Amino acid sequence: MRVFPRFPSKKLHTSIFAGLAAAAVLAAVHPASAEVIELVDKTKMNAKIIHYYDGVYSVESQGNTVKIPKEKIRSITFQMPAPRPELSTPEKTFERWRKALAEGSLEKVIDCYALMFQGMLAMQMNQVNDGLKKMQKEIEGTKFALKGSSIKGDNATLKVTRQKGEDQETVDIPFVHENNEWKMLPPQ
């Protein structure tokens, strides 16, 4: 599996991809959102589930921690955070990824990927020292040109040309629509 841009050294690329992964474990990708908990008596409360053990939910509501036995809960509705404008198109997501990489913001780099890959990135990141710095060095002096995109339902493809010196490569980067945000998938 590759992270765009393709790197000249597959060994280096693998180590860089692994390096990005560990940061995802540490990164707070999205701020925590509250859930709507409806109790058996039809009372509703906005709360954040912080723990579940032995049939009892510990939830945080209005600054207080409350323990609620599961028998008293009728339903829990999970609410997703509002979509962010900087991830509203594949082009904006790619630009955010590129800027985050240049700035050394590993959390933002990882956040540009689909949720299903963020954990894998985190796991692999633990295996590389200075993965972000190596990746930054690899793209130093690289020019990116967006050549177009196509969207079909919840999938999109962004055609990007990478040029570093005389070396030039055009790659199709796949994206998926998650929570009304466009997230990158590793090129195949």
Buried (B, 14 or more C-beta within 10 A) or exposed (E): EBBBBBBEEEEBBBBBBBBBBBBBBEBEEBEEEBBEBBEEEEEEBEBBBEEEEEEEBBBBBEEEEBEBEEEEBEEBEEEEEEBBEBBEBBBBBBBBBBBBBEEEBBEBBBBBBBBEBBEBBBBBBEBBEEBBEBBBEBBEEBEBEBEEBEBEEEEBBBBBBBBBEEEEEEBBBBBBBBEEBBBBBBBE
